[in-house]
């Protein structure tokens, strides 16, 4: 395939199957890196919410235990 540009003949690059295969592997590597980065940043945000949820559950559990102990002492 030849192109006529500014009076010079140049051959156009045709991407072969091997080059396409390399591109898809490179794209998969890029997607894996992007997914890993997104997962790590999302996990740090989720981790904060999990800490808060654990704190709330622990406080609730402690309050119910205290209430149970108080009821047993009253009887």
Phi and psi in degrees as a GROMACS rama.xvg file:
@    title "Ramachandran Plot"
@    xaxis  label "Phi"
@    yaxis  label "Psi"
@TYPE xy
-124.007  144.776  UNK-2
-119.826  146.55  UNK-3
-102.591  106.216  UNK-4
-124.669  121.361  UNK-5
49.1418  42.3547  UNK-6
79.7742  0.18345  UNK-7
-114.281  141.771  UNK-8
-88.1023  129.27  UNK-9
-129.646  145.131  UNK-10
-87.7395  133.528  UNK-11
-79.7544  143.264  UNK-12
-80.3022  127.658  UNK-13
-107.828  126.365  UNK-14
-81.1439  121.179  UNK-15
-86.0667  178.574  UNK-16
-64.4067  -37.567  UNK-17
-63.8893  -42.4152  UNK-18
-66.0051  -38.1479  UNK-19
-64.9171  -39.7088  UNK-20
-63.8712  -41.6337  UNK-21
-64.6883  -37.6457  UNK-22
-64.2422  -40.697  UNK-23
-69.322  -34.0964  UNK-24
-67.3966  -42.3504  UNK-25
-63.9108  -39.2638  UNK-26
-64.9991  -40.679  UNK-27
-63.4583  -40.2881  UNK-28
-61.5727  -43.6024  UNK-29
-63.514  -44.49  UNK-30
-61.9761  -38.9838  UNK-31
-65.4842  -42.841  UNK-32
-64.5701  -44.6488  UNK-33
-64.3808  -41.4325  UNK-34
-65.7814  -40.5283  UNK-35
-62.1304  -43.6547  UNK-36
-64.4169  -43.8479  UNK-37
-63.2746  -41.1866  UNK-38
-63.4146  -41.5438  UNK-39
-66.5272  -45.2729  UNK-40
-68.1732  -37.4552  UNK-41
-68.6032  -38.098  UNK-42
-64.2425  -36.8111  UNK-43
-66.2052  -35.1552  UNK-44
-71.0278  -40.1255  UNK-45
-66.8293  -35.6546  UNK-46
-60.2034  -39.7462  UNK-47
-61.964  -43.5188  UNK-48
-66.7406  -35.8758  UNK-49
-66.1941  -37.7286  UNK-50
-62.4559  -43.1176  UNK-51
-64.6337  -44.2853  UNK-52
-62.6631  -41.9917  UNK-53
-63.1991  -40.35  UNK-54
-62.5262  -44.3861  UNK-55
-63.7587  -43.0841  UNK-56
-64.6458  -40.7438  UNK-57
-64.4009  -43.4297  UNK-58
-63.0091  -44.1527  UNK-59
-61.5699  -42.2363  UNK-60
-63.4425  -42.8781  UNK-61
-63.7652  -42.6062  UNK-62
-63.3437  -42.5334  UNK-63
-67.1302  -36.4366  UNK-64
-64.5937  -43.3821  UNK-65
-61.7737  -41.3258  UNK-66
-64.7445  -39.6002  UNK-67
-65.8773  -42.9031  UNK-68
-64.7021  -40.5564  UNK-69
-64.3397  -42.0991  UNK-70
-62.9236  -38.6645  UNK-71
-69.5955  -35.1406  UNK-72
-69.8724  -31.7557  UNK-73
-72.7038  -23.7474  UNK-74
